[in-house]
Amino acid sequence: MARHRDALVSFDVPRDWIDRTVVAYAAPDNGTANIVMTRDTLADDESLESYADRQVQALADHLRGFVLEANDAGEVAGRPAIVVRFRSSGPDEPLVQRLVVAAIRDRRVVAFTLTAAARDAAQLGPLFDRIVASIAVEES
């Protein structure tokens, strides 16, 4: 068995199970600003670009008022990445979001979704830039 470890808990996991860890942090003052990280694996015939396109299509299909603003190739932590910026209608107010999908290793990807209320987007943009710039990929 493999072992999952994080700062608070550890437990055994069957070795062939796929890590689908979701990490989420929210601003303490309003709950709208947040960052969520998920992990996934590319399908055998899938590129990073086609994976990101599939994620964007799923967002467009499920988010009310979805408007794509940018979809660009880039680099995060020295790895190929796709950075998508979009808006949507949140339950209480308009949202501005950024999806950063980065290749890590062994056809695995991490996706960071950064969300802010549209009214706070200009203020939170530099913070979100710093968070993305701080991403590091462990090699082992």
C-alpha positions in Angstrom: 0.0 0.0 0.0 1.0 3.6 -0.6 0.6 6.1 2.1 -1.1 9.5 1.8 0.6 12.2 4.0 -0.2 15.8 4.6 0.3 18.2 7.4 -2.7 16.9 9.4 -3.3 13.2 8.6 -1.8 10.2 6.9 -3.4 6.9 5.9 -2.8 3.9 3.6 -4.2 3.9 0.1 -4.1 1.1 -2.5 -1.0 1.6 -4.7 -3.0 1.8 -8.0 -5.6 4.3 -6.8 -5.4 7.7 -8.3 -4.8 10.8 -6.2 -7.7 13.1 -6.7 -6.8 15.4 -3.8 -8.7 18.8 -3.7 -7.0 21.6 -1.8 -9.1 24.7 -1.1 -8.4 28.0 0.7 -10.8 30.9 1.1 -10.3 34.4 2.3 -11.5 34.8 5.9 -13.4 38.0 5.4 -15.9 37.4 2.7 -15.6 33.8 1.5 -15.8 34.8 -2.2 -12.1 35.0 -2.8 -10.6 31.5 -2.9 -8.2 29.2 -4.6 -8.9 25.5 -5.3 -6.3 23.0 -6.6 -7.2 19.7 -8.1 -5.1 16.9 -9.6 -5.8 14.8 -12.7 -4.2 12.6 -15.3 -4.3 13.3 -19.0 -6.1 10.6 -21.1 -3.7 8.6 -23.4 -4.7 10.6 -26.5 -5.0 14.0 -24.7 -2.6 17.0 -24.7 -2.4 19.7 -22.1 -4.2 22.0 -24.5 -7.1 19.6 -25.2 -7.4 18.8 -21.5 -7.7 22.6 -20.7 -10.2 23.0 -23.6 -12.3 20.2 -22.1 -12.2 21.9 -18.7 -13.2 25.2 -20.2 -16.1 23.6 -22.1 -17.3 22.0 -18.8 -17.2 25.4 -17.1 -19.1 27.0 -20.0 -21.7 24.3 -19.8 -22.2 24.6 -16.0 -21.6 28.2 -15.0 -24.3 30.8 -15.5 -23.2 33.8 -17.5 -19.8 32.2 -18.5 -17.7 34.6 -20.6 -14.3 33.5 -21.8 -11.8 36.4 -21.7 -8.4 34.7 -22.4 -7.0 31.3 -23.1 -3.2 31.4 -23.4 -0.3 29.0 -23.3 2.3 29.8 -20.7 4.6 28.3 -18.1 4.2 27.7 -14.4 7.1 26.4 -12.3 9.1 25.8 -15.4 6.3 23.5 -16.8 4.0 24.0 -19.7 0.7 25.5 -18.6 -2.5 26.9 -19.9 -3.9 30.1 -18.3 -7.6 30.8 -18.8 -9.4 33.9 -17.6 -13.2 34.0 -17.5 -16.2 35.6 -15.8 -19.4 34.1 -14.6 -22.5 35.0 -12.6 -22.0 33.8 -9.0 -24.9 33.0 -6.7 -24.7 36.5 -5.2 -22.6 38.6 -7.5 -20.5 38.5 -10.7 -17.2 36.5 -10.4 -13.8 36.8 -12.1 -11.9 33.6 -12.3 -8.5 32.3 -13.5 -7.9 28.6 -14.3 -4.2 27.6 -14.4 -3.5 24.1 -15.7 0.1 22.9 -15.5 1.7 19.6 -16.5 3.7 18.0 -13.8 5.0 14.5 -14.6 3.8 11.1 -15.8 0.9 12.7 -17.7 -0.4 14.3 -14.5 -1.7 17.8 -14.3 -2.6 20.2 -11.5 -5.4 22.8 -12.0 -5.6 25.9 -9.9 -8.9 27.9 -10.0 -8.6 31.4 -8.4 -11.9 33.1 -7.8 -12.8 36.7 -6.8 -15.9 38.8 -6.7 -15.7 41.1 -9.8 -15.8 44.1 -7.4 -12.6 42.8 -5.8 -10.8 41.5 -8.9 -8.5 44.5 -9.4 -7.3 44.4 -5.8 -6.9 40.6 -5.7 -5.2 40.3 -9.2 -1.6 41.0 -7.8 -2.2 38.6 -5.0 -3.3 35.9 -7.4 -0.3 36.6 -9.6 2.0 36.1 -6.5 0.2 32.8 -5.7 0.7 31.5 -9.2 4.3 32.6 -9.3 4.9 30.7 -6.0 3.9 27.4 -7.4 6.7 24.8 -7.3 6.6 21.3 -8.6 8.2 18.6 -6.5 10.4 16.3 -8.6 10.2 13.2 -6.5 
